[in-house]
Structure formats: structure tokens, C-alpha cells
């Protein structure tokens, strides 16, 4: 396949690049550790036979058109693919793939790290200690939320949501969940209870988001939903930023409508809503849900395998628009 050239929009772990090279595929990699501008991306993909992109890249109809008629597929280095114009790709007959499954445990682990940091006010305590202003232990310092025995509400009980629920069982938590359909497996194994969104928000001590970004889930959590939550509740988001109305969240945190929030994703990433970063009851990370060596390497290998299949004219193992193979 050395007569075919693929463009990789960001440096990925070396095993993924090695796999592409071992398949005799010529590759061109963005050498800079940053997301390309839209104009740069248009120029970079021109004439390429395949594209391996990240969730930060906007692969719209213009980018797909710029790639040219010889382009044979788009492999996303992510589970989500809302950044790609799937309809435009499908019209062109281009398969689009993602990397499901491999980041489930890493993201579930980070969800719990964020939950515990917010509950026990770790970031605030760490900042005070580092400042040199701590004057010793006191009975009312950094009082947080109990985790063991509390109620965890999971919105979206797919792979990651189910993994988060499984970890909750070790803390003896009551588990509520809402999803497009009931999940008998987590109900029987974990005692989880299927309920509607409003009930979940009203009854949960911790609310964790694990839904894809769609027209229905955009601003799923807004002013009304935040008002339903307990004043002592903590909101965690490791799914997609726009699932939360970030401006409304800032106001809820500022007014102490809810106790805290812990976020790894943002509505207008990498920017955050004005005022969010200054709030002591907000734990904010830099989209590190899948950031372990093992997970990111597995993602690179899966994305490379998908791209190789596309360029060989084979069915991509993780195609999200399978209708392209039914023509």
C-alpha cells in the first residue's frame, strides 16, 4: 500500500504508527502537538487516501471534500465521533470508525477519581497546603461528602456507565440509572434500579454522566435539572462537554445550588465558561479520561487497524456507518 498516503492529524503512540508502517502504508503525521486549524486541516488532507483524526478535529463536509475522490475512509482515535460529519462521509461512501471498548476502564477509573476528589475536597486542601497558609488540623476544615452508602445516579448505562456502577458496589452504594432501555445485567448483578431522569436527579448524592453527544443529549443538564439536584449533590462529567449547560453549572456552583462538580470535558473545549476556573467547588481536568499508557496505545492500535482495513478495501472492524458496505 506504499502508493497510498494516510494523514494522521496528531502524534499518536508509536505502536500505532509502527502498525501502519508495517502494513506498507505511507503516512504523514502532523509534527506539532496541537490541533490544526480548519484551514490547515483542509490543506493537510488534500490528496490523501485515508485520515486518522482525533476528537478535537472538526472533520466536516468541507474537509471530506478536500480529501478528494481517492479518499477511502476516516479512522477516529476516539470513541465519540460527533466531530465528524457522518452524513457527508456516508454520502461519499466513506467508512468512519471509532475505538470503542478499550478506554472503558480508564474512563471509569477517572470518573471515580474525580468523584472522590470533589467529595473529599482534595484539590482545595492540596492548594492550601502548597500555599504555606495551612495552620494545622481543625474539626471544621474541608468537610466533604460521605461516599460509602450514598446514592449514585448514572446517566447512560453503556460500557463506561456500567463500569462506574460496578466500582460503586465496593462502596455499598445505592445505584440508580437512566438509559434508553433497562439493563437487566447491572440490575441483577449490582442491584441497580432503572428510573427516569428527574427521579435520579432528585434522589442521587452523586450524578455521573456517560452519554454520547447527540441532539437529544446536548444541554441534557441545564438550569431545570440542576435545580432538581440535592444541595449536597456532586455532578461528574467524563462524557462530552456540551451535555451540560456550562453557564448554568457555573451559576449553580456559585449559588451553592449543588455542592460541587468534577469535570474532564467542556462545552467549548479547551475553553471553559467564564468563572468556572475560579470556583473552589469545581474540580477541572484536561480531558484525561483515556490518558493511560495502555489505553492510549490500545486506541492507537485499534485506529490503525481500522484505517488499514479501509485502505485494503476491507470492512473496518469498528465502522460506525455500516450502510456504506451495503451499497
N, C-alpha and C positions, 0 to 999 in steps of 0.2 A: 504493500500500500504506500510505498515511498512516493508515488506520484500524487498522493492525496495529502493535503495540508490541513491540520486542525489548529484552531486558535483557542488557547487557554487564557481566560481573562484575568487570572490571578495565580501567583505561585501556589502550588498545592504540594502536599508531602511527596517526597521523591519516589516512593514506591509506585505511585500513580503515574508519574512521568515515565518511570522506567518501563512500566507495563505498556504504555503507548509506544515507546521506542522499540521495545521487544517485538511489537506487532508490526514493525516496519512502517510505522506511520510517522510522517514528518510533522513536527509540532512547532508552533511559535507561541511563546509564553510572554505575557505582559511582565517585564522585568521589574516593575515598580510595585512596591507594597501599598497599593492604593486602588480604589475603584476608578475605572476610566470614566471620563465624561461621556455623554451620549454621542457627541461628535467623534471623539476618539474611538469609541466602540464601533461606530459606523465604518470608519476607515479600517480598523483592525480586522473586522470580519470579512471585508470585501475579498471575494475570490476564494474563500476557504470552503473546504468540503465538510467540515464539522466544527461545532462550537462547544466548548466546555466552559460553562459560566457559573457564577456564584449567585446567591440570593440577592446580593447587593447590585447586581447588574440589571438594568431595565432592558429586557430583550423584547422590544415592541415590534409592531409590523414593519417599521422603518428599518430596524436592524435586520430582521429576517429578509427583507427585500434587498438590503445592501449586501448580504452574504452572497447573493447570486443564485442562479438556477442550478449550479452544480452542488450546492449545499445539501447534505444528506441527513442531518439530524442535529439536535441540541441536547446535550447532556448537562443536567444541573447538578452542581455539587451542593445539594441540599435536599431536605425532604419537601419543603414548600416550593411551589412553583408559580405563585401568584405574580411574580415579577416577569413572567413570560406570557406573551400573547398566544395562548394555546389555540385560539380560533384561527389566528393568522397562520400559525405553523401548520395546523391541520389542513387549511385550505391549500397550502403549498405541498401537502403530502409529507411533511417533515415530522418524524417521531420526536417526542420530547420525553426525557427520562428524569427520574429523581433518585434519591438514595434512601429509601425507607428502611426502617428496622435497625440499622447499625448504630444510630445515635440515641436509641430509646433509653438505655440505662444511664448514659452520661447526662442526658437532659433531666431524667427523673432524679438523679443524684443532685444536680444543681438546684432543682426545684426545692428539694429538702434543705439544701444549704441556705438558700435564700429565705425559706420559711423560718428556719431556726435563727438565722441572723436577725430577722425582723422581730421575731417573738422575744428573743433574749437581748435585743438592742446591742448586738455585738459591735456594729460599726460605730455607734455613738460612744460606747465605752472605750473602744480602741483609740478613737480620735482624742478623747480626754487624756488617756494615758500617754499618748505620744506628745501631747501639748505640754506636758510637765506641770499641768494645773491640778492634777488629782491630789487630794489631801488625805486620802485614806478611806477605809471602808465605812459605810453608813447604812443603817437599816432601810432607808427610803431611796437609795441610789438605783437608778436604772431598773425600776420594777417593770418586768415584762409579762408576757402571756404564758400560761401553762400549755404544754403540748400534749403530754400524756393524758389520755381520757377525753380530750377535746373532740369537737366535731369538725371533720374535714369535708368540704364540699368540692367536688371535682367536676368541672365543666368541660365535657369532652372526654369520653372514656375509651379512646383508642389505645394504641400501644403504649404511649407515654403516660396517659392518664391512668391506665391500668397499673403500670409500673409504680407510679406515685402512690396509688391506693395500696398496693402490696407492701410498700415500705411503711405505710401508716399503720398496718396491722401490728407491727412491732411496738408501737406506742399505745396500743389498746384504744385506738381512736374509733369513734363512730364515723362511718363513711357514708356520705350522701353523694349521688352523682346524677348528672343530667346528660343526655346524649340523644342522638336521633332515634335510637331504639334501645330497649333494655338489653343488658349484658348479663345473661344468666351465669356465666362463668365467674365473674367477680362477685356476684351476689351469693353464689353458693360457697365460694372459697374464702371470701373476706367478710361476708355479712353486709355488703354494701346495699344501700337502698336507692332505687330509682325514683326520682322525683322531678317536679317541674322547677324551672329556674328560680322563680320567685320564692318558693319554699326553701330551696337550697340557700339562697342569699339570706333569708331571714333567720335560718337556724344554724348556719355554719360559723364556727370560730375562725376557720381558715378557708379561703376560697382560692382554688388553684385553676388556672386557665390552660386548656390543652386542646384548642380547636383550630382548624385551619382558617385562613383568612378568606372569606367569601363575602358576597354582597349581604348575606344574612348575618354574618358574624361581625362585620365592621361596626364599631361602637356598640358591641353587644353589652358592654358595661359602660353606662353613661350616668347622668345625674339621678335618674329614677332608680336604677339598680343599686347605685352606691347608697342611696337613701334607705334602701331596704336592709342593708347590712347592719349588723350589730356595731355599736360604737366601739366595742372591744375587738372587732374583727380585723384580720390581716388579709390583704389581697396579694396574690403571687401570680406573675405572668412570665412564662417561658415559651409562649406560643408565638403570637405575632403582635406587634405593637399596636396596630390600628384596631385590634379587638377592644381596646379600652379608649374611651374619650379622655385623652390625657389632660386636657384643660380642666375637665370636670373632676378628674382624680386629684389634681393639684389643689383645687378648691376644697375637696372633701378632706384631704390630709391637713390642709391649713386650718380648717374649721374643726378638725378632730371628729368629723362625722364617722370616720373609721380610725382604728388605732394606728395602722401602718400599711405600707405597700412595699413589695420587693419585686423589682423588675429586671429582666435581662434583655427586653426588646422594647422598642419605642415607636410611637406613631409616625414620626418623621425622622427616623434614624439616618444619620447619627445624632441629629439634634434632639433635644428634649424640650418639653413645654416650658415656657418661662416660669421660673420659680421652683421647679421640681428639684433641681440640684441643691437648692438651699434648704430644703426641708429635712429636719433631723429624723423624721419618721418615714423617710423613703430610703430604701436600700437599692442602689442602682449599679448594675454591672454592664459590661461592654459586650453583650451578645456572645457569651461564652458557654452556652448550653451544651455544645458538642465539643468543647475545647479540651479534649484529652488526646494524647499522642495516639493511642489505639483507635479511638473513634474517628479522628480526622484522617488517619491513614486508611481505615476501612472505607470511609467515604470516598477518598481519592481512588482507591482500587475499584469500587463499585461504579463510580462515574466513568473511569477509564474503560471498564468492561462494557458499559452501555454504549460508549462512543465507538469503540472498536466494532461492536456488533452492527451499529448503524452504518459504518463505512464499509463493512463487508456485505451489506445488503441483507443482513440477518435481523431477526426480531430482537429489539433491545430488551434485556431481561426486566427492566423496570419502567417500561413505557407507560406514560400517563394518558396518552391519546391513542389508544389501541385501534381506533377506527381507521387510522392511516394504513393499517395492514389488511383492511377488509375491502380495499378497492380493487 
